[in-house]
């Protein structure tokens, strides 16, 4: 299975667990770091997710993954909070982050900058608008390699 297929497969397995417990699925990622593969599930809930919530999700998902056994390579399953500096990937992430400071890394320099911190003003399917030192800056979402909440 390809990376995207594994992420989609895991999303399908974990979604009922997330919904049954009134959590929010923030993201699923399958990545290789060094010699190891990691299957990471990021979840949240109103007031913040805790370790017991992560254990509940992890055990239930682990059982489903073991029962179906469709991922060929060995991997480490991690379930956690997206953290204070959560990535913005989906429209709902952008919506909840309007007015907040974000850290942005770009694929190529834009007005001499490859990375910046600015206040998120708005977003659309194709662009985001940020306030950078009192100036509105419109950035195409395709040009963004990473955007997340800035640590304040």
N, C-alpha and C positions, 0 to 999 in steps of 0.2 A: 504494500500500500504506500502511496505517496504521502508526504507530509500533510497536505491539505485534506486528503481522504481520512487520515488518522484523526485529525482535528475535528472533522465533520462527524465521523463515527463516534468519537468520544462525546461530542456535544449532544448527539442523539441519545446516548446512554445516560449522561448526567442530568439532562434537562428535567426528566420526571422527578429525580431526587431533589433537585433544586426547587422545583415548583411545590412539591409535597411539603417542604419545610419553610416556605415563604422566603426563600433566599433569592438573590439576583445572580445570574450567571454573567460575569464580567468578561471573561475570555477563556479560551482553551488554546494552548500552544504545545507543539511537539518540536523540540529543538535538540540539537546535538551540541554538547559542550565537552570539549576534550574527547575522551573515548566513550563517554556515556550519553545516552538519550534520555531526555526528560519529557514526561507528559505532565503538563502543568494546567491546573484548573484554578481560576481565580473567581472567588465568589464574594458576595457582600450581602448585607441586610441593613435595614433601618437601625441605626445606632451602632453599626459595626459588627463584623463577624468575629467570633472568638475561636479559640483552639478546639473546644468541644464541637462546635459547628463543623470545623474543618475535618475533624476525626470522623464525624457522622457521614459526611459526604465521601471521604476517602474510603471508608470501609464498605459502604454501599456500592460505590463505583468499582472498587477493586474486585468485589464479588462478581459484578456484571462482566467486567473485563476478563476475569479468569474463566467464567462460564462460557463465554463466546470465543475467547482465545484467538482473535483475528489479527493481532499485531505481532508480526513475525520476529522482530528484534527485541532484545531485552531492553527495558526502560525503567526509569524511576518515576513513580507517581508522586506528585506533590500537589496538595490542595492548600491554598492560602488566600489571604486577603490581597486585594490589588495594591494595598499600601497607600501611604499619604501622597506619593508621587505617581498615582495611577496613570497608565497610558490612556490616551483618548483615541479610540478606534472606531466606535460606532456613533451614530448621530445622537443617541441618548447621552453618551459621554460628553459630547460637545455641548449639548443643551444644558446639562447640569453644571457645566464649567464656565458658562457665560459670566463675565465680570471677574473671573479669577485669573491669577497670574499663571502662565504656562511657559514651559521650557520647550523650545523648538529646535530641532536639528534638521538641516536641509541637505539634499543630495549635492547641490552646487551652490556657490555663493549667490546671494541676492542682496543687491545694494552693499556689497562688500562684506556681508555677514554670512557665516555658515551655521552659526548657532546664536540663538537669542532668547531672552526672557521678555515677555510682554503680556499685557492684559488681553484676554480673549473677549472680543466685542460681539462677533457674530460668526455664523458659519452657513454654508450652503453645501449642496452635493459636490461642488467643484472647488470651492474656495473657503478660506477663513479670513476674517478681518481681525487684526490685533492693533492695540494702541501701543506704539513703541515710542516712548518719550514724547507723548502728546501728538504724535503723527499717526494717522491711520495707515496701516500697511496691509495690503491684500496679497495673500499667498495662495497659490494653487495647491490643493491638497496632494496632487501627484508629485510636487516638489519636496514634500515633507518626508524625511526618513523616520522621524520620531517626534511625537508631541505628547507631553504629559504635564500633569499639574506640577508646578514649581514648589519646592519646599520653602515654606515661609516661616 
